[in-house]
Amino acid sequence: MAEFNPRDKSRTSQGKTRAMVRKHTAPPSGTDDGSLRWQWFTIQLLESAAFTTLSANACRAFFRIVIEHTSHAALENGKLVVTHPQFVSYGVTGEYVADAIDELEYKGLIKVRRGRAGSGVAHPNRFTRTFVGDHEGASPTDEWK
């Protein structure tokens, strides 16, 4: 059995207070310069078959879309644009970007509104994460379940 410090009121074996533990395990706070933004994921999502069976390229593509969502203060879900070079620079193999996106869509983690190209004007794909609400205030669809 652990020995407790008699002067410590928290009753933890190492003398740490719950407030100190919470302070160091809470989401970052302070000035919002963009480097401290964070995202949460439910355990249900992280343990789901859709998430645990992702290929390496699909996993990288998934987290690149998460980064894009976070960089827009989590307010643009459904209007997220990630270009092919952005996927490649994040580590998705160039020739498998489309396959990774298709895998994420098949497993229900994202929805893709396909863009089109032609006449010198490119319309990019727009991504929606299905496990969070969209930019219009609709609730998550949770298609990955």
Backbone bond lengths (Angstrom), bond angles and torsions (degrees), N, CA, C in turn:
res aa  C-N    CA-C-N  psi(-1)  N-CA   C-N-CA  omega(-1)  CA-C   N-CA-C  phi
1 M - - - 1.443 - - 1.528 108.64 -
2 A 1.316 115.83 144.55 1.459 120.94 -178.55 1.520 110.09 -74.23
3 E 1.310 114.73 147.33 1.461 119.77 176.23 1.509 108.91 -94.59
4 F 1.325 115.52 134.57 1.450 120.65 -177.30 1.519 110.50 -102.18
5 N 1.294 115.47 145.10 1.447 121.98 175.05 1.531 107.24 -73.33
6 P 1.334 119.45 124.21 1.467 120.04 -177.12 1.519 113.46 -64.90
7 R 1.328 118.17 -23.36 1.465 119.85 179.37 1.523 112.28 -84.69
8 D 1.300 116.42 -11.72 1.450 121.04 -178.50 1.522 109.54 -87.14
9 K 1.316 117.23 124.68 1.460 121.54 -178.07 1.531 112.75 -91.74
10 S 1.318 117.61 -6.06 1.456 119.62 -175.43 1.516 112.89 -81.91
11 R 1.313 116.98 -19.29 1.461 123.54 179.05 1.526 112.83 64.43
12 T 1.322 117.83 27.83 1.453 120.13 172.41 1.517 108.39 -95.99
13 S 1.302 117.29 150.56 1.451 121.31 -173.44 1.528 112.94 -65.59
14 Q 1.308 118.23 -26.89 1.452 120.04 -177.29 1.521 112.20 -103.35
15 G 1.306 117.05 8.01 1.447 120.19 176.28 1.513 114.90 78.17
16 K 1.319 117.63 15.02 1.459 120.60 179.65 1.522 109.44 -89.81
17 T 1.275 115.95 139.02 1.459 118.70 177.39 1.520 109.39 -84.94
18 R 1.309 115.28 157.16 1.457 119.61 178.78 1.523 110.74 -61.92
19 A 1.317 116.52 -34.84 1.459 119.74 179.01 1.524 111.00 -62.76
20 M 1.317 116.63 -39.47 1.467 120.29 179.45 1.532 110.02 -66.41
21 V 1.323 116.64 -41.24 1.461 119.93 178.91 1.522 109.81 -64.33
22 R 1.316 117.37 -46.37 1.461 121.40 179.32 1.530 111.31 -62.18
23 K 1.326 116.42 -36.25 1.460 120.39 -179.54 1.521 110.89 -60.35
24 H 1.313 116.76 -39.84 1.461 120.27 -175.41 1.523 113.52 -91.95
25 T 1.331 117.97 -4.28 1.460 119.96 177.84 1.522 112.24 -116.22
26 A 1.324 117.93 1.72 1.463 122.45 179.36 1.524 110.11 -80.90
27 P 1.336 116.19 161.71 1.463 118.60 174.54 1.521 110.91 -59.57
28 P 1.315 118.05 151.83 1.460 120.41 -178.09 1.529 111.47 -64.20
29 S 1.308 115.05 146.39 1.462 120.16 176.75 1.521 107.86 -129.81
30 G 1.291 115.98 177.74 1.462 119.84 -179.92 1.505 110.34 116.11
31 T 1.305 115.75 -156.78 1.453 119.62 -178.36 1.518 110.21 -69.18
32 D 1.314 115.61 145.30 1.457 120.39 -178.78 1.522 109.54 -97.37
33 D 1.323 115.56 82.20 1.464 119.35 177.43 1.522 111.22 -94.51
34 G 1.326 117.11 5.11 1.456 121.45 178.84 1.507 114.10 97.09
35 S 1.311 117.59 -21.23 1.458 119.64 -177.31 1.526 112.55 -84.37
36 L 1.323 117.83 -13.32 1.467 120.66 -177.49 1.527 113.41 -106.08
37 R 1.312 117.54 11.26 1.457 119.20 179.35 1.518 109.65 -69.55
38 W 1.317 115.33 150.77 1.456 119.93 -175.88 1.515 110.04 -144.65
39 Q 1.325 116.16 164.08 1.451 123.66 177.97 1.513 109.01 -131.76
40 W 1.305 116.73 149.78 1.455 120.63 175.24 1.519 108.86 -110.83
41 F 1.321 115.31 150.61 1.453 123.08 174.82 1.516 107.22 -132.19
42 T 1.310 116.91 138.99 1.458 119.75 178.21 1.527 109.28 -76.63
43 I 1.310 115.68 152.77 1.467 120.89 175.52 1.520 109.60 -61.40
44 Q 1.333 116.09 -36.41 1.463 120.57 179.20 1.534 110.56 -58.79
45 L 1.320 117.29 -41.66 1.467 120.73 177.67 1.525 110.70 -68.13
46 L 1.335 116.81 -47.33 1.466 120.34 -176.35 1.522 112.95 -65.13
47 E 1.328 117.81 -26.46 1.465 121.10 179.44 1.525 112.85 -97.30
48 S 1.323 117.48 0.61 1.463 120.49 -176.85 1.526 110.86 -71.44
49 A 1.318 115.11 156.81 1.461 120.50 177.24 1.525 110.49 -64.82
50 A 1.313 117.17 -33.71 1.470 120.56 179.72 1.521 111.14 -62.21
51 F 1.315 117.74 -39.00 1.462 120.95 -177.30 1.526 112.28 -83.85
52 T 1.322 117.20 -43.14 1.467 119.83 -174.49 1.524 113.49 -71.91
53 T 1.320 117.85 -17.26 1.462 119.67 -179.04 1.526 112.94 -102.16
54 L 1.327 117.55 12.95 1.463 120.34 179.07 1.526 111.07 -66.02
55 S 1.319 115.42 141.70 1.464 119.58 173.16 1.521 108.50 -72.58
56 A 1.310 117.00 168.14 1.467 121.11 -178.88 1.524 111.27 -61.52
57 N 1.331 117.39 -43.08 1.458 119.89 179.95 1.520 111.73 -67.70
58 A 1.320 117.17 -39.22 1.469 120.20 178.60 1.525 110.26 -66.87
59 C 1.312 117.23 -36.96 1.467 120.93 178.31 1.528 110.53 -64.37
60 R 1.312 116.75 -43.11 1.472 119.95 177.65 1.526 110.90 -65.60
61 A 1.326 117.06 -41.09 1.463 120.54 178.58 1.525 110.32 -63.94
62 F 1.330 116.85 -40.04 1.463 121.78 178.02 1.521 110.58 -58.85
63 F 1.319 116.81 -49.38 1.464 119.75 -178.29 1.526 111.98 -71.24
64 R 1.327 118.74 -26.15 1.471 119.34 174.42 1.522 110.51 -67.92
65 I 1.331 116.70 -37.52 1.466 120.84 176.18 1.526 110.19 -67.68
66 V 1.337 117.38 -37.67 1.472 121.23 175.90 1.529 110.08 -61.51
67 I 1.323 117.05 -42.62 1.469 120.75 178.60 1.525 110.33 -61.78
68 E 1.319 116.84 -42.68 1.468 120.04 179.00 1.528 110.53 -63.15
69 H 1.308 116.69 -42.12 1.471 121.08 178.08 1.522 110.71 -61.98
70 T 1.309 116.88 -43.40 1.461 121.63 -179.64 1.522 111.37 -68.01
71 S 1.312 117.19 -36.16 1.461 119.58 -179.39 1.528 112.63 -68.73
72 H 1.317 117.30 -15.84 1.465 121.83 175.16 1.521 111.31 -101.92
73 A 1.332 117.01 25.79 1.466 123.92 178.05 1.523 111.75 58.44
74 A 1.326 117.69 27.61 1.464 124.19 177.54 1.524 112.62 59.25
75 L 1.335 117.11 30.12 1.468 120.90 -177.76 1.523 113.58 -113.42
76 E 1.326 117.99 -3.70 1.456 120.80 -173.09 1.529 113.06 -114.64
77 N 1.321 119.03 21.77 1.461 120.59 -179.34 1.527 108.92 -61.05
78 G 1.312 116.31 126.36 1.448 122.41 -174.80 1.517 111.36 106.41
79 K 1.307 116.71 -18.13 1.464 122.01 178.25 1.528 110.76 -123.93
80 L 1.329 116.71 21.34 1.464 120.71 -177.26 1.526 110.34 -76.70
81 V 1.309 115.83 128.59 1.458 121.71 178.59 1.523 108.09 -115.91
82 V 1.316 115.68 120.64 1.462 121.69 173.56 1.519 106.12 -126.21
83 T 1.300 116.59 122.64 1.456 120.94 -176.38 1.527 111.28 -86.00
84 H 1.311 114.97 163.85 1.466 120.88 178.35 1.530 111.49 -56.63
85 P 1.351 119.39 -46.72 1.468 118.61 178.07 1.531 113.61 -62.16
86 Q 1.330 118.18 -31.04 1.460 120.06 177.05 1.524 110.93 -67.54
87 F 1.338 117.27 -40.42 1.468 120.18 175.89 1.527 110.05 -62.48
88 V 1.315 116.78 -45.37 1.471 121.01 -177.50 1.523 110.59 -64.51
89 S 1.329 117.68 -42.68 1.465 119.75 -179.57 1.525 111.72 -67.26
90 Y 1.336 117.59 -22.36 1.458 120.41 177.42 1.526 112.02 -84.27
91 G 1.324 117.83 -10.72 1.461 120.17 174.82 1.504 115.60 120.17
92 V 1.326 118.32 -0.41 1.462 120.34 176.38 1.528 107.16 -75.30
93 T 1.314 117.28 131.69 1.459 121.58 178.87 1.521 108.99 -62.09
94 G 1.324 116.86 128.75 1.458 122.91 -171.96 1.511 115.06 -51.54
95 E 1.334 116.49 -43.35 1.463 118.92 -176.85 1.525 113.03 -78.16
96 Y 1.340 117.72 -7.46 1.462 121.06 -178.53 1.528 113.68 -114.48
97 V 1.319 117.71 14.05 1.464 120.41 178.77 1.528 109.99 -61.43
98 A 1.323 116.90 -48.36 1.469 120.35 -179.08 1.522 110.91 -62.50
99 D 1.338 117.28 -39.40 1.464 120.15 178.21 1.527 111.40 -64.43
100 A 1.325 116.62 -39.95 1.467 120.37 179.18 1.519 110.92 -64.52
101 I 1.322 117.14 -42.37 1.466 120.94 178.32 1.523 110.40 -65.08
102 D 1.321 116.51 -42.34 1.471 120.25 177.66 1.523 111.51 -61.54
103 E 1.334 117.01 -40.28 1.468 120.92 178.72 1.523 110.81 -63.60
104 L 1.331 117.24 -44.70 1.464 120.79 178.94 1.523 111.16 -62.45
105 E 1.316 116.06 -39.04 1.462 119.73 179.32 1.529 111.11 -70.70
106 Y 1.330 117.03 -40.44 1.467 121.25 179.27 1.531 111.05 -62.51
107 K 1.327 116.99 -38.95 1.463 121.10 -178.73 1.521 112.62 -82.25
108 G 1.331 117.71 -2.45 1.457 121.54 173.37 1.512 115.34 82.90
109 L 1.321 118.42 13.09 1.460 120.45 -179.94 1.524 112.03 -81.37
110 I 1.331 116.57 -26.66 1.464 120.66 177.90 1.526 108.97 -138.88
111 K 1.323 115.34 162.43 1.457 122.82 166.76 1.520 106.11 -117.22
112 V 1.315 116.38 145.50 1.463 120.58 -178.92 1.525 108.42 -124.08
113 R 1.309 115.33 125.00 1.462 120.94 168.21 1.517 105.42 -95.82
114 R 1.321 116.31 107.79 1.460 121.59 -173.11 1.526 110.97 -69.08
115 G 1.328 114.19 133.75 1.457 120.28 174.80 1.509 110.12 -84.82
116 R 1.297 116.20 -179.54 1.456 120.04 177.45 1.521 108.67 -141.42
117 A 1.282 114.61 159.07 1.460 120.11 177.87 1.517 108.42 -127.74
118 G 1.297 115.25 151.18 1.460 119.51 177.87 1.501 110.35 155.56
119 S 1.277 116.33 156.50 1.468 124.05 179.28 1.524 111.68 56.03
120 G 1.310 116.12 28.99 1.463 120.51 177.58 1.516 114.54 78.28
121 V 1.331 117.80 4.53 1.459 121.35 -179.78 1.527 108.61 -119.47
122 A 1.305 116.45 125.91 1.461 120.50 179.25 1.520 109.87 -103.52
123 H 1.309 116.29 133.16 1.456 122.36 174.85 1.526 106.62 -113.26
124 P 1.323 118.37 114.08 1.466 120.50 -172.96 1.527 112.60 -75.77
125 N 1.331 114.78 163.27 1.460 120.71 171.72 1.522 108.77 -66.17
126 R 1.320 116.08 146.76 1.460 121.44 175.97 1.523 107.53 -119.71
127 F 1.335 114.92 131.12 1.457 120.79 -173.58 1.522 111.60 -107.64
128 T 1.343 115.26 145.48 1.455 123.04 174.33 1.518 107.82 -128.12
129 R 1.322 116.84 125.90 1.469 120.56 173.41 1.519 106.77 -80.97
130 T 1.333 117.81 127.09 1.465 120.58 -173.21 1.521 113.60 -82.51
131 F 1.326 118.34 -12.00 1.460 120.28 -176.68 1.521 113.24 -97.00
132 V 1.335 118.26 5.86 1.463 123.00 172.06 1.527 107.88 -133.59
133 G 1.322 116.57 160.75 1.452 120.95 179.81 1.517 111.83 -66.63
134 D 1.332 115.95 160.19 1.464 118.66 -178.02 1.524 112.16 -94.76
135 H 1.325 116.51 -177.84 1.465 122.48 -174.77 1.526 112.82 -68.93
136 E 1.322 118.05 -15.15 1.458 121.61 179.56 1.521 112.41 -94.40
137 G 1.315 117.32 -1.06 1.456 121.14 178.30 1.518 114.89 94.81
138 A 1.324 117.79 4.62 1.466 120.82 178.23 1.524 109.71 -71.54
139 S 1.308 116.08 149.87 1.465 120.41 -179.19 1.527 110.41 -75.06
140 P 1.340 116.70 163.38 1.468 120.36 179.57 1.530 111.45 -61.88
141 T 1.307 116.66 145.57 1.470 120.76 178.14 1.526 111.91 -89.27
142 D 1.325 117.73 -21.72 1.460 123.37 177.97 1.527 112.97 49.29
143 E 1.311 116.74 46.66 1.452 120.77 -179.49 1.519 113.00 -67.42
144 W 1.312 117.86 -17.02 1.456 122.08 -179.26 1.532 111.30 -70.30
145 K 1.318 117.79 -17.72 1.470 120.16 -179.61 1.511 109.56 -72.00
